[in-house]
Amino acid sequence: MENIQQPQMVPVSHLVQEEKVAFYKNTYTHVAGGVLAFIIAEFILLQSTALKSFYWNNE
């Protein structure tokens, strides 16, 4: 059986400036993408005629 070594984890505070910038860009790009995907999904759902008819029929 082969010995597979895991990459060593290093706190962001110990990284050099360029690596910190890359880490923060990746992190906040993913966060912004998730928020944007949520907003688009909510917009589509709120524009759905099926959802509107369900909401108005239950009041």
C-alpha positions in Angstrom: 0.0 0.0 0.0 1.3 3.4 -0.9 1.9 6.1 1.6 -0.2 9.1 0.6 0.8 12.3 2.3 -1.7 15.1 2.8 -0.7 18.6 1.9 0.4 20.5 5.0 -2.0 23.1 6.1 -0.6 26.6 6.9 -2.6 29.4 8.5 -3.2 32.4 6.2 -1.4 34.6 8.6 1.8 32.8 7.9 1.6 33.1 4.1 3.5 35.7 2.1 1.5 38.7 0.8 0.9 37.3 -2.7 -0.5 34.1 -1.4 -2.8 36.0 1.0 -4.1 38.0 -1.9 -4.8 34.9 -4.0 -6.5 33.2 -1.0 -8.8 36.2 -0.3 -9.6 36.6 -4.0 -10.6 32.9 -4.3 -12.6 33.0 -1.1 -14.6 36.1 -1.8 -15.1 35.2 -5.5 -16.7 32.0 -4.3 -18.8 33.9 -1.7 -19.9 36.5 -4.4 -20.8 33.7 -6.8 -22.9 31.9 -4.2 -24.7 35.1 -3.3 -25.3 35.9 -7.0 -26.6 32.4 -7.6 -29.0 32.7 -4.7 -30.3 36.1 -5.9 -30.8 34.7 -9.4 -32.6 31.6 -8.1 -34.9 33.8 -5.9 -35.6 36.1 -8.8 -36.6 33.2 -11.0 -38.8 31.6 -8.3 -40.5 34.9 -7.4 -41.3 35.5 -11.1 -42.7 32.0 -11.5 -46.4 32.0 -12.3 -46.9 28.7 -10.5 -45.5 30.2 -7.3 -47.7 33.3 -7.7 -50.8 31.3 -8.3 -50.1 29.0 -5.3 -49.5 32.1 -3.1 -52.6 34.0 -4.2 -54.9 30.9 -3.9 -53.8 30.2 -0.3 -54.7 33.7 1.1 
